[in-house]
Amino acid sequence: MAKQTKTNVMRVLDQHKISYQAHQWVRNNEIDSPAPIYKTLVTVGKSGDHYVFLVPVDHELDLKKAAQAVDEKNIHMIKEKELLSLTGYVHGGCSPIGMKKHFVTTIDQSAQDQERIIFSAGKVGWSVELDPKDLDQVLAFTYQDVSTDE
């Protein structure tokens, strides 16, 4: 990893002694790893409660499945302008770890069969790769089928 200031996500992982690999994205370059990449999506339910979902980048969040997973009548994506004040993260740098407050978090069930997954390190251009089995040390979440089928 190039010399750089660690993100809050990396500091949390270090604090819990979780092994990870940091990746820096460079325009038009891919991360040199076979691990699947997941995106962090923030939603709001009909109740007004907010929810976080991690789904593979090549899939979409299935809003109907997601609503069922969190026992909501329906949910929708929050507006981009609400993201920073709600989570502390900007669009493109949102991570499920280290948000301003904890939201019910659901990770697509495809991640539980992976040895490693990649997701945002909390700063645009940076990601972390780790064993999803280690996530329960720093994040309360459930696995559910919440993405679109390929």
N, C-alpha and C positions, 0 to 999 in steps of 0.2 A: 504494500500500500504506500502511495506517495505520502510524503510528510504533510500532514494537514491537521487542523484542529478537529478533534473527534466531535461527532454529533451527539445530541442527548441520547439518542437510541443506542449508540455505541457505548456511551458511559454507563447506561443502565445494564447492558449486556456484560460489560466488564465488571460492574459491581456485583453481579450475580454469578460471575465466573462462567459465563456461557461462551463456548467457543463459536466464533463466527469469522467470516472472511468479508472484508469490506471491498466493494467494487465502485469504481468511479466510471460513470457513463461519459463517453466522449461521442459527440454527434456522429451519427452513421456507423458507429462501432457497436459490436455486440459484446456482451460480457462473455469472457472465456470460461464458461461453465456449462455443464449439461443440466444443471438444476433449473426447474421451471420457475418462471417469474410471476409473482402475484401483485395485483394492484389493490390499493386500499380505497374503499368507497364509503362515504358517509351519507346516511339516509335519515329521513324523519318519517315517523309513522303517523297514522291518523290520530293517535293519542297525543302527539306532540313530542314523544320520546325520540331520542336519536339512537341510531344503531350503526355499527361499523361492520363491514364485510370485506373479506379478502377473497378475491377470485383470480384465476389465471388471466394473464393479460390478453390472451387470445380468445377469451370468452367474455360474455356480458353477464351482468347480474340479472338473474331472472327475478323480477320484482314480486311476482306472485309467490314463488318458492321462498323468497327472502321474507315476505310478510308472514307466511305460514311458520317459518323457522323461529320468528320472534313473537309469534302470537298476536299479530296486528291484522286489522281488516285490510289495510293497504299501506304501502310505503312509497316514497319517491325520493330521488336524489335531492340533496340540499343544493341551494344556489351557491355557485363558486364564491361569491362575495361574502358568504357566511362562514366559510371554512376556517379562515385564520382566527376569527374571534371565538369560534366554537371549539376548535381543536388545538390552536397554537401552531398549526402547520399551513403552508401555502399549497396551492394546487401544484401537483407534480412532485411534492415532497412530503406527502402525508403518510405517516406510519401508524400502525396500530399501537405501537409502544410509545409511551411518553406524552400522550395527549393531555390537555389541560385537566380533564376529568375522565373517569372511566365510563365508557359506554358499553352496552351489551355488544359483544363482538362474536361474529360467526365467521369461521374459515371454511371455504368450500371443502367438501369431504375429499376431494382429489389430493389435498395436501397431506392427509394422514398416511398415504401409501408412499410418500416420497422420502428419500434419505435426507435431502436438503431442499430448501426452497429459498428464493430470493425475493425481497420486498424492500420498500423504501427505508433508508436509514434516517429519514426525517429532514433531509436537505435535498433540494433539487440537484440531480446529478450523482447522488450517492445511494447505494443500496447495500444491504447486508445479506449474506448467505449463511444459513444455519440449519441445523436439524430441527424440524418442526416439533419434535418431541420435547425439545428444551423450552419451547415457548411458554408452557404452563408455569414456569418459574417466574415469569415477569408479566403474564397476561392471562386474565380469566377469559375463556372462550369455549365455544362448542364447535364441533364439526357438523356441517349439514350440507346437503345437496342444494346449493343456491345459485349455481351458474347455468347458463344455457348449454344445451347439449351441442357437441361439435357438429 
